[in-house]
Amino acid sequence: MGVFDRTDHLKDAGHEQVVFCQDPASGLRAIIAIYSTALGPALGGTRFYPYVDEAAALTDVLALSKAMAYKAACSGVDLGGGKAVILGDPATMKTEALLRSYGRMVESLGGRYYTACDVGTYVQDMDVIARESRFVTGRSPEHGGAGDSAVLTAFGVFQSMRAAAQVAFGAPSLAGRSVAVEGVGKVGFHLVEHLVEDGASVVVADVNPVAVERAVALGARAVGVEELPVLDVDVYAPCALGGSLSDELMGRLRARVVCGAANNQLAHPGIEKVLADNGVLYAPDYVANAGGLIQVADEIEGFSFERAKAKASRIFDTTLEVFRLADAEGVPPAVAADRLAERRMSDVGRLRTILLP
């Protein structure tokens, strides 16, 4: 029995709302998860992915929506956290009818959830979804949107890395430092640009040889995917799939700092303590990669790249605050980031219980 028929295991998830959507005519099957609206409407991308089963899709959307809530809270935007997944292979199933049907599902939530791009969806898809819903961000510039969020995602990671460098090495710069970037797709490529410009020595790896060639053209050096995480470098930047910080890697990791764009970098709870015990400074992923969220969130006000970039630059200060709190409370930075997010959701969210005329 699939989760569309049985959802009693959701009772302990902690989410405000989980919506199962289907439209047999277009083939749409989607799940929209809203973790929190304490700070404002939930914002999070739509992932179009061929999950092995419905349970896997539900597990993913629950974890991703919670992470979005914490990311929004730490980044200082007045938004909650949500996420959506569309079950299926976008290469064969994505149609105008399916996307527009999904848009009507988003619209039916009345603004409790704003969607944006994620794995398997692009700005052009958001333009189609927006034909049926007002609650869409990450649209193309031609339609007044912010466009590709990879630009400010990479910029934010670079700011977080600068903050980590200040704590670990005594200066907010990567000049003269060695940085290993794992995954040089859209975000990783832009991160390499920032690092090279700052004077870092950059080594890269990616399963896509074309992506590697583009990074090498910027001045980076290429190594194999298996070799990169265990190189003797100052900074390891995971910018590919999640779960890269695993038990197996902990015994071989030689970097002094870990700071990257990938989501859910910790393979399981407890890895954050191992990193701290090993003397590795970890910049929590949802703090570092919040630039993309900030970019699409700014679109709700009427997008200004300069304003969004100014907000994303504050990731430097947020990262320093996480490190300060970690030291003050004697906890790993990942725990400190969670506490920072939870306190803001509680303190600011409490104001919503005060009735206004």
Rosetta blueprint (number, residue, H / E / L):
1 M L
2 G L
3 V L
4 F L
5 D L
6 R L
7 T L
8 D H
9 H H
10 L H
11 K L
12 D L
13 A L
14 G L
15 H L
16 E L
17 Q E
18 V E
19 V E
20 F E
21 C E
22 Q E
23 D E
24 P L
25 A L
26 S L
27 G L
28 L E
29 R E
30 A E
31 I E
32 I E
33 A E
34 I E
35 Y E
36 S E
37 T L
38 A L
39 L L
40 G L
41 P L
42 A E
43 L E
44 G E
45 G E
46 T E
47 R E
48 F E
49 Y E
50 P L
51 Y L
52 V L
53 D L
54 E H
55 A H
56 A H
57 A H
58 L H
59 T H
60 D H
61 V H
62 L H
63 A H
64 L H
65 S H
66 K H
67 A H
68 M H
69 A H
70 Y H
71 K H
72 A H
73 A H
74 C H
75 S H
76 G L
77 V L
78 D L
79 L L
80 G E
81 G E
82 G E
83 K E
84 A E
85 V E
86 I E
87 L E
88 G L
89 D L
90 P H
91 A H
92 T H
93 M H
94 K L
95 T L
96 E H
97 A H
98 L H
99 L H
100 R H
101 S H
102 Y H
103 G H
104 R H
105 M H
106 V H
107 E H
108 S H
109 L L
110 G L
111 G L
112 R L
113 Y E
114 Y E
115 T E
116 A E
117 C L
118 D L
119 V L
120 G L
121 T L
122 Y L
123 V H
124 Q H
125 D H
126 M H
127 D H
128 V H
129 I H
130 A L
131 R L
132 E L
133 S L
134 R L
135 F L
136 V E
137 T L
138 G L
139 R L
140 S L
141 P H
142 E H
143 H H
144 G L
145 G L
146 A L
147 G L
148 D L
149 S L
150 A H
151 V H
152 L H
153 T H
154 A H
155 F H
156 G H
157 V H
158 F H
159 Q H
160 S H
161 M H
162 R H
163 A H
164 A H
165 A H
166 Q H
167 V H
168 A H
169 F H
170 G L
171 A L
172 P L
173 S L
174 L L
175 A L
176 G L
177 R L
178 S E
179 V E
180 A E
181 V E
182 E E
183 G L
184 V L
185 G L
186 K H
187 V H
188 G H
189 F H
190 H H
191 L H
192 V H
193 E H
194 H H
195 L H
196 V H
197 E H
198 D H
199 G L
200 A L
201 S E
202 V E
203 V E
204 V E
205 A E
206 D L
207 V L
208 N L
209 P H
210 V H
211 A H
212 V H
213 E H
214 R H
215 A H
216 V H
217 A H
218 L L
219 G L
220 A L
221 R E
222 A E
223 V L
224 G L
225 V L
226 E L
227 E L
228 L H
229 P H
230 V H
231 L L
232 D L
233 V L
234 D L
235 V E
236 Y E
237 A E
238 P E
239 C L
240 A L
241 L L
242 G L
243 G L
244 S L
245 L E
246 S L
247 D H
248 E H
249 L H
250 M H
251 G L
252 R L
253 L L
254 R L
255 A L
256 R L
257 V E
258 V E
259 C L
260 G L
261 A L
262 A L
263 N L
264 N L
265 Q L
266 L E
267 A L
268 H L
269 P L
270 G L
271 I H
272 E H
273 K H
274 V H
275 L H
276 A H
277 D H
278 N L
279 G L
280 V L
281 L E
282 Y E
283 A L
284 P L
285 D H
286 Y H
287 V H
288 A H
289 N L
290 A L
291 G H
292 G H
293 L H
294 I H
295 Q H
296 V H
297 A H
298 D H
299 E H
300 I L
301 E L
302 G L
303 F L
304 S L
305 F H
306 E H
307 R H
308 A H
309 K H
310 A H
311 K H
312 A H
313 S H
314 R L
315 I H
316 F H
317 D H
318 T H
319 T H
320 L H
321 E H
322 V H
323 F H
324 R H
325 L H
326 A H
327 D H
328 A H
329 E H
330 G L
331 V L
332 P L
333 P H
334 A H
335 V H
336 A H
337 A H
338 D H
339 R H
340 L H
341 A H
342 E H
343 R H
344 R H
345 M H
346 S H
347 D H
348 V H
349 G H
350 R H
351 L H
352 R H
353 T H
354 I L
355 L L
356 L L
357 P L
